[in-house]
Amino acid sequence: MMPFATPQSQCQCGLNVVTDGEFRRAWWHFDFFEGLEGIEGYDAEQGIQFAGVQTKSRNVRVTGKLGFGNHPMLEDFTFLASVAEGAMPKMTIPSPSVLHFRGGRGVVSEEAYPNINVFFADLANVYKEAINAFYAAGCRYLQLDDTVWAYLCSQEQRALVIERGEDPDHLARVYAQVINQALEDKPDDLVVGMHVCRGNFRSTWISEGGYEPVAELLFGSVNIDAFFLEYDSDRAGDFEPLRFIRPGNQKVVLGLITTKTGSLKTRKRSRPVSMKRPDS
């Protein structure tokens, strides 16, 4: 098992934001989804395929009307807050787009949701309930973990979406709308960040491709307070897509140091990137 810094040891290192490392979960995403009403986990035909390795066979599907209910992860946050020792406890949950993307229409019951648009509306409302519930529990820093936006930058992943009869650009617009609807009326003192993850399992990855295909939509219209973007390899492309970040409204943190290999990087000079938006 990888070493884990407890919230107390994180505080001792001088960190003013702490997490529980998601060590109460078997999966970073499925555990949250299975805690929602109307969703069940099941043993899939195959696991999630990474570069050269595959996870255990597991997935979730929508079997009934979605609801937040008395979600068990509220207790996880309450415990984290109790041991944060004055630091800001940060809660992490999967982004709503993660529920739909991998299986598409095939994992959403047509009996429960004959109209897929109603499903997306309910999904947004469930996340709005989740945001309010975590806020009521004392959460002031919530992070949405989202692999989907990175997948939508990958030609291979986009081809898989097209193969199952869906339009990746249309899905991107739908996901942006769902996230924004979930964030409507969020409290002013609640910070919501998003980690755009390219997949990390046994130091391997899933998606490759720069952020350009989604940059204008994601950075320019999704109302996230802070983006955490992986830039630890050439698979992430260059910094040009960051021109769509909205200065004054958003912060962006770049993950430049990889955890996938222990090799030291060669120092390189990068040319400056203009942060001036195209419409300014």
RALINLIN-V80088 format. One record per backbone hydrogen bond with DSSP energy under -1.0 kcal/mol. NH is the residue of the N-H (numbers start at 0). CO is the residue of the C=O. E is the energy in kcal/mol with one decimal. If there is no record, write none. Layout:
BEGIN
nh->[NH;NH]
co->[CO;CO]
e->[E;E]
END
This chain:
BEGIN
nh->[9;10;11;12;13;14;17;22;24;32;33;35;36;39;41;49;50;51;54;58;60;61;62;63;66;70;73;76;77;78;79;80;81;82;86;87;89;90;92;94;97;98;100;103;105;106;107;108;112;117;118;119;120;121;122;123;124;125;126;127;128;129;130;131;132;133;134;135;136;137;138;141;142;143;144;145;150;151;152;153;157;158;159;160;161;162;163;164;165;170;171;172;173;174;175;176;177;178;179;180;181;182;185;189;190;192;193;194;195;196;203;205;206;208;213;214;217;218;220;221;223;224;225;226;227;228;230;235;236;241;242;243;244;248;249;250;252;254;255;279]
co->[5;6;7;8;10;9;87;19;21;28;29;32;66;60;58;52;204;49;47;41;39;106;37;37;36;68;70;72;73;74;75;76;77;79;83;15;17;140;142;144;94;95;96;99;102;103;104;61;108;114;114;115;116;117;118;119;120;121;122;123;124;125;126;127;128;129;130;131;132;134;133;190;90;192;92;194;146;147;149;150;153;154;155;156;157;158;159;161;160;166;167;168;169;170;171;172;173;174;175;176;177;178;182;186;139;141;225;143;227;145;200;197;197;234;210;210;213;214;216;217;221;191;191;250;193;252;254;232;233;238;239;240;241;245;245;224;226;228;253;276]
e->[-2.5;-2.1;-2.1;-1.3;-1.8;-2.0;-2.6;-1.5;-1.6;-2.0;-3.0;-1.7;-2.8;-2.3;-2.4;-3.0;-2.2;-1.2;-2.0;-1.9;-2.3;-3.6;-2.4;-1.6;-1.4;-1.3;-1.6;-2.1;-2.2;-2.3;-2.2;-2.9;-1.5;-1.1;-1.9;-2.9;-2.9;-2.2;-2.6;-2.7;-1.4;-1.0;-2.3;-2.8;-1.2;-1.7;-1.7;-1.8;-2.5;-1.0;-1.2;-2.0;-1.9;-2.5;-2.7;-2.1;-1.9;-2.6;-2.0;-1.9;-2.3;-2.4;-2.7;-2.2;-2.5;-2.7;-2.1;-2.4;-1.4;-1.7;-2.8;-2.8;-3.0;-2.9;-2.6;-3.1;-2.0;-2.4;-1.4;-1.7;-2.5;-2.0;-1.5;-1.7;-2.3;-2.3;-1.2;-1.7;-2.1;-2.4;-2.1;-1.7;-2.2;-3.1;-2.2;-2.0;-2.5;-2.5;-2.3;-2.6;-2.2;-1.6;-1.9;-1.6;-2.4;-2.5;-2.4;-2.2;-2.2;-1.3;-1.2;-2.3;-1.4;-3.3;-1.6;-1.5;-3.3;-2.2;-1.3;-1.2;-2.1;-2.3;-1.0;-2.5;-3.1;-2.6;-2.4;-1.7;-1.7;-1.9;-2.0;-1.7;-1.6;-2.0;-1.8;-2.1;-3.1;-3.5;-1.3;-1.9]
END
